């Protein structure tokens, strides 16, 4: 069955079509949830809430653009709505440079898993902005709109996230060099 037909059946609450859509996109959407959640349990909760939202709004998909892109957007927006409701985004605005460069020693390898763990350890407000800007490619203007914060706050939180990551990576490098 074609994707467009599946989408139309999902809009009519066809459980078989919903299961098929779920099976097709669950892996990619769960990885988004992991990226925006502080732990696996929270990611599973966000994943479930996101799919509930997807299936309740699937009739709004207008078949223009990528369906996968639409799914990702709905999932991210569902997660961000939960964060806004929890008020974890009370963010202090400060002037901090936009870019913090992390100088990684070529002799020391940092695995992707290690780096992702460091990102997950960031305070939620910094992690959200970091993920949205660096990993998902949103602009500061888009982030400010989605998180209901000022553009300067988005830039500040990104700089703080990068600064924290820089400190942790440098500490790791020093530890590795002393071994």
C-alpha positions in Angstrom: 0.0 0.0 0.0 1.3 3.5 -0.9 2.2 6.0 1.7 -0.5 8.5 0.6 -3.1 5.8 0.9 -1.8 4.9 4.4 -2.0 8.5 5.5 -5.6 8.8 4.3 -6.6 5.6 6.1 -4.9 6.8 9.3 -7.0 10.0 9.1 -10.0 7.7 9.2 -8.6 6.0 12.3 -7.7 2.8 10.5 -5.7 0.9 13.1 -3.9 -1.3 10.6 -2.7 1.7 8.6 -1.7 3.4 11.9 0.4 0.3 12.8 2.0 0.4 9.4 2.9 4.1 9.7 4.2 3.4 13.2 6.4 0.6 12.0 7.8 2.7 9.1 8.8 5.7 11.2 9.1 4.5 14.8 12.9 4.2 14.8 13.6 7.7 13.4 11.0 9.3 15.6 12.3 7.6 18.7 15.8 8.8 18.0 14.4 12.3 18.0 12.8 11.6 21.4 16.1 10.4 22.8 17.8 13.5 21.6 15.3 15.8 23.3 14.8 13.8 26.5 16.9 13.6 29.6 16.7 9.8 29.8 15.2 6.8 28.1 12.0 6.7 30.2 11.3 10.3 29.4 12.0 9.6 25.7 9.5 6.7 25.8 6.9 9.0 27.3 7.6 11.7 24.7 7.5 9.1 21.9 4.0 7.8 23.0 2.7 11.3 23.4 4.1 12.3 20.0 2.4 9.4 18.2 -0.9 10.2 19.9 -0.5 13.7 18.6 0.5 12.5 15.1 -2.5 10.3 14.8 -4.9 12.9 16.1 -3.5 15.5 13.6 -2.6 13.3 10.6 -5.7 14.6 8.8 -4.0 18.1 8.8 -1.1 16.8 6.6 -1.7 18.4 3.2 0.5 16.1 1.1 2.8 19.0 0.3 6.4 18.4 1.3 7.8 15.5 3.1 5.6 13.4 5.3 8.6 12.3 7.3 9.5 16.0 7.8 6.0 16.7 9.0 6.1 13.7 11.4 9.4 15.0 12.9 8.0 18.5 13.3 4.9 17.2 15.1 7.1 15.1 17.4 9.5 17.9 18.2 6.6 20.3 18.8 4.9 17.8 21.1 8.0 17.4 23.1 8.6 21.2 23.3 5.1 21.8 24.4 5.6 19.5 27.3 8.8 21.4 28.3 7.0 24.8 28.0 4.3 23.5 30.3 6.9 22.4 32.8 8.4 25.8 32.7 12.0 24.5 32.4 12.7 27.3 30.0 13.0 30.2 32.5 16.2 31.3 31.0 18.5 34.1 31.9 19.6 36.3 29.0 23.2 37.4 28.8 25.6 38.5 26.1 27.8 35.5 25.4 29.7 34.9 22.2 27.8 33.0 19.6 30.6 30.5 19.0 32.7 28.5 21.4 35.3 26.4 19.6 36.3 23.1 21.2 39.9 22.2 20.3 40.0 18.4 20.3 43.5 16.8 20.5 43.9 14.7 17.4 45.5 11.9 19.4 42.4 11.5 21.6 39.4 9.9 20.1 35.9 10.8 21.4 33.2 8.4 20.5 29.8 9.6 19.3 28.2 7.8 22.3 30.4 9.7 24.7 29.6 13.0 23.0 25.9 12.2 23.1 26.1 11.4 26.8 27.8 14.8 27.4 25.0 16.5 25.5 22.3 14.6 27.5 24.0 15.8 30.7 23.5 19.5 29.8 20.7 21.3 31.7 17.5 20.9 29.8 17.2 24.5 28.5 20.7 24.3 27.1 20.3 20.8 25.7 17.1 21.8 23.9 18.7 24.8 22.2 21.9 22.9 21.4 20.0 20.0 19.8 17.7 22.3 17.9 20.5 24.5 16.5 23.5 22.1 16.1 21.8 18.7 15.5 18.5 19.7 13.8 19.7 22.9 12.0 17.0 25.3 13.3 17.9 29.0 13.2 17.9 31.1 16.4 14.8 32.8 15.1 13.0 29.4 14.7 14.2 28.3 18.1 13.0 31.5 19.8 9.6 31.0 18.2 9.2 27.4 19.1 10.5 27.8 22.7 8.8 31.1 23.3 12.1 32.8 24.2 14.1 35.7 22.8 16.5 35.2 20.0 19.3 36.5 22.2 18.3 33.9 24.8 18.6 31.2 22.3 22.1 32.4 21.3 23.1 32.7 25.0 21.9 29.2 25.8 23.7 27.7 22.8 27.0 29.5 23.9 26.5 28.2 27.5 25.9 24.6 26.2 29.0 24.8 24.0 31.0 26.2 26.9 29.9 23.3 29.2 30.7 20.8 26.5 34.1 22.4 25.9 35.0 22.1 29.6 33.9 18.5 29.8 35.8 17.5 26.7 38.9 19.3 27.8 38.7 17.6 31.2 38.3 14.3 29.4 41.3 15.1 27.2 43.5 15.9 30.2 42.5 12.7 31.9 43.3 10.7 28.7 46.7 12.4 28.3 47.6 11.5 31.9 46.9 7.8 31.3 
